[in-house]
């Protein structure tokens, strides 16, 4: 089975960090988001990754080639015309069932269904209460999709589409994409979900499967919430007692080896990567990269890139990288 991984987006809600770091390689709980996604795919027999690149494509390609032991093909999306346009670029290289994974979220999904499901495809979904924020999947009594509704005002469904799909009938999928691309764009974009609607309207059966967990990494507040979840689920790393002497540590935290703490209050829900120094400062509900210096400062609800210096100030609900600080979006 081939896996299509669209990675062309610019990650504008994580600026200025994503000027330097592709969104899938942004760290959460000490690892790039994409590493967690690849872990989730590890039980599958993957013939090839088809990676749709764009923003910082050379960085993405180098990381994937060096990090993962899987064949990979890279196709650049030069025009950001939506999810259908992205997947269409993989069409020349698809000759069988495909898995499509958008890697700005983490998920806990039963991917073994690709081997057993009686369906032409599978769409994974998460039941949510704030359904108005999402595209939701409406199903029949058997759990098969009838339609997808974007940001409904009434609760037609609470099953949010999470961007994880398996398509056994790949030919009809690409027929649907061609049909979508022949229509006028919707606010300048073409949506893959419209191709799924095309499939359903032609009698294809797309099963909806609920995931146990779904964690967004595409904006600061949800990235920090995902960091908290991962720390609570095994990624926490407390500092050695000697390293934390004279400091207050409020779990859960991940404080990697090589972090220097002096007169610091750290936690809860904080990741600090190696080489960083926190002195006479408070850090809470934040992610700090490598070689960060925080001195006589307060950092809360923020994302700080590698090599940044935060001194004699408060950093609240912000993103700091490259010497630039922007409010969290």
C-alpha positions, 0 to 999 in steps of 0.5 A, spaced: 500 500 500 502 507 498 501 512 503 500 519 500 502 525 505 500 532 503 506 537 507 505 543 502 502 548 507 506 554 510 503 553 517 501 560 518 498 559 525 505 557 528 509 563 525 514 565 526 517 558 527 514 555 521 518 560 517 524 556 519 521 549 521 516 545 516 509 544 520 510 537 520 517 538 523 515 542 529 516 539 536 511 537 541 513 533 547 520 533 544 519 530 537 517 532 531 509 531 529 511 527 523 515 522 528 508 520 532 504 519 525 510 515 522 510 511 529 502 510 528 503 507 521 509 502 523 504 496 523 502 497 515 506 494 509 508 501 506 510 500 499 512 507 498 510 514 501 508 519 496 510 526 499 506 532 497 511 538 498 511 545 498 514 550 503 521 548 505 521 542 501 528 541 501 528 541 509 522 536 509 525 531 504 532 531 507 529 529 514 524 524 511 530 520 507 535 520 513 530 519 518 525 513 515 526 507 512 521 507 507 521 508 500 519 515 498 517 520 492 517 527 493 512 531 488 512 539 489 505 542 490 507 549 486 500 552 487 496 551 493 489 550 490 487 545 496 487 538 498 484 535 492 489 539 488 494 536 493 492 529 492 491 529 485 499 530 484 500 523 486 495 520 481 501 518 476 504 514 481 498 510 484 496 504 482 492 501 488 489 502 494 492 508 498 492 511 505 492 519 505 494 522 512 494 529 513 500 530 518 498 536 522 494 532 527 496 526 532 491 520 532 489 514 535 486 509 530 485 502 528 489 502 522 488 494 521 481 496 518 484 497 512 485 489 512 478 487 514 473 493 512 467 491 508 468 498 504 471 502 498 474 506 503 474 508 510 474 515 513 476 516 520 473 521 525 472 523 532 466 525 536 466 532 538 461 537 542 464 543 538 461 540 531 461 547 528 468 548 528 469 542 523 467 538 517 463 533 520 461 526 517 453 524 516 452 516 516 447 511 515 445 506 520 451 502 518 456 507 519 457 509 512 458 516 509 452 519 506 455 526 506 460 531 509 458 538 511 463 543 513 462 547 519 454 546 520 450 550 524 445 545 527 448 538 529 447 534 523 453 530 526 458 530 531 463 526 527 469 531 525 473 529 519 480 528 522 484 528 515 486 520 515 483 516 509 484 509 506 481 508 499 481 501 496 477 504 490 482 509 488 480 509 481 473 512 483 477 517 488 481 520 482 475 520 478 472 524 483 478 529 484 478 530 476 470 532 477 472 537 483 478 540 479 473 541 473 468 545 477 469 553 480 474 553 486 471 554 493 474 560 496 480 559 491 481 551 493 478 544 491 477 540 497 478 532 497 472 531 501 468 533 495 471 527 491 469 523 497 462 525 496 462 524 488 464 517 490 458 516 495 453 519 490 456 513 485 454 508 490 461 507 493 461 505 500 465 509 505 465 506 512 466 511 518 471 509 523 471 513 530 478 514 533 480 513 540 484 520 540 485 526 536 490 531 537 491 538 533 498 540 532 496 546 527 496 552 532 499 554 538 493 552 543 492 546 541 499 544 540 500 546 547 494 541 549 497 536 545 504 537 549 500 536 555 496 530 553 503 526 551 506 528 557 501 525 561 501 519 557 509 517 557 513 522 554 514 526 561 521 526 563 523 529 570 530 532 571 535 529 576 534 531 583 541 535 583 539 538 577 533 541 580 536 543 586 533 550 589 527 549 583 520 548 583 518 542 578 510 542 577 509 535 573 508 533 568 514 536 565 519 534 560 526 537 562 531 533 557 538 532 559 543 538 558 538 543 561 540 547 566 535 550 572 537 555 577 532 558 581 526 556 576 519 554 577 517 550 571 511 546 570 505 544 569 505 542 562 512 544 559 517 541 555 524 544 555 529 541 550 537 540 551 542 545 552 537 550 554 538 554 561 532 557 565 534 562 571 530 566 576 524 565 571 517 561 571 515 557 565 508 554 565 504 550 559 509 552 554 514 548 549 521 551 549 526 548 543 534 547 544 539 552 547 533 557 549 536 562 554 530 564 559 533 569 564 528 573 569 522 572 565 516 569 565 514 564 559 506 562 559 502 558 554 507 559 549 512 556 543 519 558 543 524 556 537 531 553 538 536 558 540 532 564 543 533 569 548 528 571 553 530 576 558 527 581 563 520 580 560 513 576 560 512 572 554 504 570 554 500 566 549 506 567 543 511 564 538 518 566 539 523 564 533 528 567 529 529 573 534 521 575 532 515 574 537 508 574 535 502 573 538 499 566 538 494 565 533 
